[in-house]
Amino acid sequence: MSYKKFSNLREIFQGDLNAKVMANVESKDFKDKPCNCRAKTDGGCYSGPISDCRTCCIIYQAKCKICNKEYVGNTQQEEKKRMGQHYGGVKRLVNKGTKSDSFAAHMAEHFKERNMKVSVGMARAMVEMKILWKGNTISCMKSFGKRNCKLCMKEKMEILNKWETNPNTLINSRSEIFGGCRHKPKFHRYLIRPHGQAGTDDGVTPERVEFGYNGKYPNWWTENIPENGILICPPVQGNEPADSGNVVDV
C-alpha cells in the first residue's frame, strides 16, 4: 500500500516565495572554494582530477585501491577536512590501537599485514575519492539535527543502493543506516550575487528596472536634481518631441 500527500496551497506559495527570496543568495562560510593543495596529481589533487577537495555539504565515496571496496560518507564541511579526519583515524588505529570508524578499521587491516607504522600520506595514497552528490548548503542546513536531515537521508539511500547491487564491496557498517543525525546547524554569512534578487511578485527572473535608468542618460536622475526639488523630465528618446512642460515633483 502506498501513500502520497500532495502539496496544499500554503506550501505551494511558501515554496515559491522561498525560491524568490533566496535566489542568487549563497553562504559565505560554506561556499565551494578552489583547490589549494600543494601536491597535484593528474591535473587535480588527491581528491581527483577535478580538484573538488574544498566542496562542502556532499556525499562522497572513498574507494580502497588495494581491494576495490568502497566507503560512503557525508560531510557538511570541506571534503579535504573530513578525509583528513579519516586518514588520522587510520594512523591512530595502526600506530596506537585507538578504535575509530569502519573506514579506519578496513584500511588498518592492510597496514597490519605489513607490520609497519602509518602516516597520513600513506593512508591518503591508498584511497580514490569521488563525490556522489552535492547539496545546497543553505537548504540542507535547515534540516540538520532533525529526523529528515537531507544529508543523512541521501547518504543512507546511497548505502542501501550499494547494498542491494553489490554488498560485498561495501565497507560501511549497518549502524550507519540506523544512526541519528550528527550535523549541527550554524549561522550563515550570506552573499548576494551581482544579479540581485527578484521581487516577490515577479518571476524567478526579475522584470523590474533600476529607478532612473534611461539608456542614453543613465545618471540623469542623480545628476540633474535642482535645489528647489522640481525635476524636469529628461529628453524623450525616439521621434516624438519632448514635452518640456511635464515636471515631476520630488
PAVEXDREN-236303 format. One line per field, with one value per residue (C-alpha): residue number from 1; x, y, z. Coordinates in steps of 0.02 Angstrom, whole numbers, plus 50000, padded with zeros to 5 digits. Layout:
resi (NUM|...) $
east (X|...) $
north (Y|...) $
up (Z|...) $
END
This chain:
resi (1|2|3|4|5|6|7|8|9|10|11|12|13|14|15|16|17|18|19|20|21|22|23|24|25|26|27|28|29|30|31|32|33|34|35|36|37|38|39|40|41|42|43|44|45|46|47|48|49|50|51|52|53|54|55|56|57|58|59|60|61|62|63|64|65|66|67|68|69|70|71|72|73|74|75|76|77|78|79|80|81|82|83|84|85|86|87|88|89|90|91|92|93|94|95|96|97|98|99|100|101|102|103|104|105|106|107|108|109|110|111|112|113|114|115|116|117|118|119|120|121|122|123|124|125|126|127|128|129|130|131|132|133|134|135|136|137|138|139|140|141|142|143|144|145|146|147|148|149|150|151|152|153|154|155|156|157|158|159|160|161|162|163|164|165|166|167|168|169|170|171|172|173|174|175|176|177|178|179|180|181|182|183|184|185|186|187|188|189|190|191|192|193|194|195|196|197|198|199|200|201|202|203|204|205|206|207|208|209|210|211|212|213|214|215|216|217|218|219|220|221|222|223|224|225|226|227|228|229|230|231|232|233|234|235|236|237|238|239|240|241|242|243|244|245|246|247|248|249|250) $
east (50000|50070|50027|50061|50024|50001|50059|49923|49906|50005|50152|50149|50151|50284|50397|50376|50415|50570|50636|50621|50691|50840|50879|51061|51100|51242|51331|51495|51563|51512|51530|51642|51822|51961|52087|52239|52334|52521|52539|52446|52412|52337|52288|52199|52235|52219|52029|52029|52067|51932|52007|51847|51932|51855|51673|51550|51389|51422|51401|51570|51639|51811|51873|52016|52143|52202|52039|51919|51798|51701|51652|51507|51502|51434|51503|51444|51623|51752|51795|51979|51947|51833|51954|52095|51996|51978|52163|52205|52091|52185|52351|52296|52219|52375|52507|52418|52272|52141|51974|51886|51751|51727|51833|51985|51958|51960|52111|52208|52195|52305|52440|52436|52478|52639|52679|52729|52696|52574|52573|52428|52509|52521|52337|52289|52386|52280|52112|52024|51895|51733|51588|51419|51303|51316|51178|51127|51214|51078|50930|51022|51074|50892|50861|51017|50983|50811|50744|50728|50905|50934|51118|51089|50942|51041|51188|51077|50997|51168|51222|51061|51078|51254|51200|51066|51180|51345|51353|51523|51611|51541|51643|51503|51428|51240|51242|51273|51099|51005|51108|51041|51094|51257|51257|51243|51161|51268|51243|51273|51354|51261|51323|51209|51269|51279|51117|51016|50850|50680|50531|50404|50277|50398|50457|50623|50700|50668|50574|50598|50724|50827|50749|50817|50897|50870|50993|51063|51055|51100|51145|51019|50909|51051|51148|51004|50904|50891|50893|50709|50657|50570|50633|50610|50588|50735|50725|50616|50710|50638|50549|50420|50462|50493|50359|50457|50302|50297|50377|50395|50381|50512) $
north (50000|50169|50342|50511|50683|50824|51000|51117|51298|51364|51250|51298|51485|51463|51365|51495|51636|51548|51518|51703|51769|51650|51668|51720|51702|51590|51555|51645|51519|51360|51404|51300|51359|51323|51188|51246|51081|51098|50924|50898|50732|50701|50882|50891|50850|50699|50712|50680|50761|50895|50968|50972|50947|51105|51066|51069|50976|50820|50632|50556|50386|50327|50176|50068|50046|49878|49780|49898|49906|50069|50178|50302|50451|50627|50789|50967|51031|51028|50859|50886|50914|50762|50647|50713|50651|50481|50467|50522|50385|50256|50319|50315|50142|50065|50155|50170|50048|50186|50125|50226|50202|50063|50155|50160|49979|49920|50022|49972|49788|49817|49902|49773|49638|49731|49765|49946|50119|50227|50411|50515|50524|50335|50315|50450|50364|50207|50295|50354|50490|50529|50647|50561|50706|50892|50978|51159|51215|51333|51216|51064|51155|51196|51010|50973|50890|50829|50659|50712|50781|50791|50748|50595|50533|50546|50452|50312|50295|50280|50147|50048|50056|49986|49851|49795|49794|49729|49713|49627|49786|49899|49948|50036|49953|49930|50052|50195|50170|50174|50308|50482|50645|50715|50876|51043|51196|51352|51535|51593|51749|51775|51837|51903|51876|52027|51982|52039|51971|51960|52039|51928|51971|51937|51776|51698|51813|51992|52108|52270|52401|52517|52688|52822|52710|52785|52702|52860|52956|52825|52952|53087|53067|53088|53225|53343|53364|53553|53631|53680|53497|53521|53387|53417|53257|53204|53214|53080|52955|52922|53029|53103|53280|53305|53393|53517|53563|53399|53410|53286|53350|53266) $
up (50000|49950|50012|49934|50003|49879|49922|49982|49931|50079|50042|49857|49898|50032|49914|49778|49900|49968|49792|49750|49914|49915|49729|49699|49886|49944|50107|50129|50255|50164|49980|49868|49860|49734|49772|49872|49879|49855|49780|49616|49529|49356|49333|49501|49683|49796|49786|49599|49432|49453|49612|49716|49883|49959|49917|50063|50102|49998|49990|49948|49903|49960|49863|49925|49786|49854|49867|49773|49919|49943|50089|50076|50192|50209|50275|50299|50300|50162|50088|50125|50311|50325|50236|50343|50494|50411|50374|50550|50617|50515|50581|50763|50746|50670|50774|50942|50934|50956|50887|50755|50621|50493|50363|50478|50530|50350|50296|50451|50403|50250|50354|50494|50368|50328|50513|50483|50550|50455|50407|50343|50171|50160|50202|50076|49937|49957|49929|49771|49803|49713|49751|49728|49771|49809|49907|49928|50086|50147|50120|50189|50346|50386|50411|50515|50683|50628|50579|50397|50377|50189|50201|50312|50208|50047|50123|50185|50014|49932|50058|50033|49844|49853|49975|49853|49700|49771|49961|49960|49904|50042|50194|50290|50443|50470|50616|50495|50422|50588|50674|50710|50630|50697|50598|50685|50606|50602|50567|50389|50322|50161|49994|49857|49680|49565|49475|49626|49684|49604|49689|49774|49639|49496|49421|49463|49332|49391|49274|49368|49313|49419|49453|49339|49211|49040|48919|48841|49007|49141|49277|49230|49384|49508|49417|49372|49533|49564|49736|49727|49710|49542|49424|49236|49136|49026|48837|48760|48653|48480|48353|48472|48532|48716|48816|48920|49017|49112|49282|49422|49600|49708) $
END
